[in-house]
C-alpha cells in the first residue's frame, strides 16, 4: 500500500494557465516524500544528526489531466527500488484528484549525500534499517550504481 499525503491547491500553486504548475508538482512531491521518509526515521533531527541529505538524480513527470485551483490532490509515494546499502533509491509518485483519478505520475531516482564530504554515501544504522524495512512496491527491484545512469554511453552530441 503506498503512502498518501493530501493537499489543497492554492493560488500560489498555479501557473499562467491557471492550473497546477510544474514546479508545484515538484514541491508537493517533495513534501509528500519527506513526510513519508519521516515515518521511516528520516526527520529533520535525524538528517542533521547524521549530516546527510537527499539528492535527486532525475524526476520524470507524466501529466494526464490538469489540476485546477480549489481542488484537492492526493500524492502517493512508493519505494520502487533501493540499493542493498541504502545509498540509492527510486520512488514512484502519483497524483490523484478528489474523485480518485490518476492525473499525473513521477518516476524519481536519487541518493544520499554527506554534508561534510559532499559525496554520495551509503546509509548506516537505524537509517539503513528504516529504509530497508519500508513497504516496497509490488515490482520493487534492488538497485546498483549502474541503474542510476540514464545514459550507459553518452550520445556524441553531449560530449
N, C-alpha and C positions, 0 to 999 in steps of 0.2 A: 504494500500500500504506500503510495507516495505521501510525502509531507505536503500540506497545503497552507497557504497564507492568503487571506482575503484583503483586498484593497478597494477603496472608493476612488474613482478617477476624479482628480481635482483640476481646476482651471490651469494650474501651473504644469500639469502633465500633458497639456495639449500642444500641438504644433500649429503651423499656419493654416492647415486644412481643418482645424478644429476637431481633430481626433487624437487619440493617444500617440504621442511622438515616439520615434525610435529610441531616443535617449531615455525616455521614461520607461520603456520596456526594460532596458538595461538596468535602470535604477530599481525598479520593482523586483526584477530577478535577483539582483544583488541582495536586496533587503530580505527576500524570502530565503535565499541560500544561506545567508549569515544567520538568520533566525533558526534555520534548520541545524546548521553547524553548532550553534549554541547549545542545542539539545544534546549534542554529542560531546560536549565539553570544550568547544572552541569559542568561548565567550571572550569579551574584551580582556578581562583579567588574565585569562589563560594565555591568550596571544601575547600580551605584554610580558607575562612571566617567562614564556618560552622564547620571546623576542623573535617571533615569526609572523608572517602574513601571507595571504593567498596571492598568487599571480595567475592571471588568466592568459592562456596562450591564444585562444580563439573563442569566439561566440558566433555560431552560425544561426541566424534568425530566419524563420519562415513565417510569413504573415498570411493569414487566411481570411480574416474579416476585420473590418475596422471596429475600434472600441471608442465609444462616444462619451462626452462629459456627463457626469452624474451617475454613470453606471458603475457596477462593481465587477471586479475580476478576481478569480482565484488563481494563484500561481502555484504550480506543483514543483517539487524537487525530487528527483530520483537519482540514486547512485547507480550509474551505468557501468563505471569501471574504476578500479583502483590498482595501483602497483602494490606488490607484496609488502614493501616498506612504507607505504602510505605517501610517498613523495608525489606521485602523480594521481590525479583524479579526473573523472569525467562525469558530468551531470547532464541530465536532460530535464528541461523545464517546459511546462505547458501553461498556457493562459486559457482560462475558461470563463465565458460570460455568465451572467446571472441565471441563464437557462441551462448551463452546463455544456454549451457548445464550445469546442476547441477552436479558439480564434488565432492562436499563434503558438509556435514551438521554437525552442532553442536547444542546440547541442553545444556544450561548452567543455573545454579541457583546460586544466591548469596544474599548478604545483604549489609547493610551499617554499618561501624564501626566508633565509636568515637575515635579520636586520643588521647583524654585525658583519657578516662576510659578504652580504649582498649576492649570495649564490643559492641555488636550489638545494634543498636538504630533505632527507627522509624524516619521517616523524618518529618519535620515541615515546616510551612510557604510556601514560594514560591517554595522550592524544592518539597514538597509534592504536591502542586498544579501542578507543571510542569510535574511530572511523572504520576500523576493520569490523567492528560489531554492528555497524549500521545495517539497516534493512537494505537489501540490494534489489535492483530491477530484475525482472524475470530473464532478461537477456544480458545480465551482468558478465563482464569479462575482466580478467586480470591483465593490467596494462604493463607494458615495458617501455623503456625510453624510446624505442623505435616507433611506438604508437603515437608519440607526441609530435612527430614530424609530419607536417602537412605535405611537404614535398620530399620524397625519398631522394630525388635528384633535382636540383633547381633547374627550371627552364633557362635556356641560354640567354633569353632576353632579360632575365633578372640578375644575372651575374656580370 
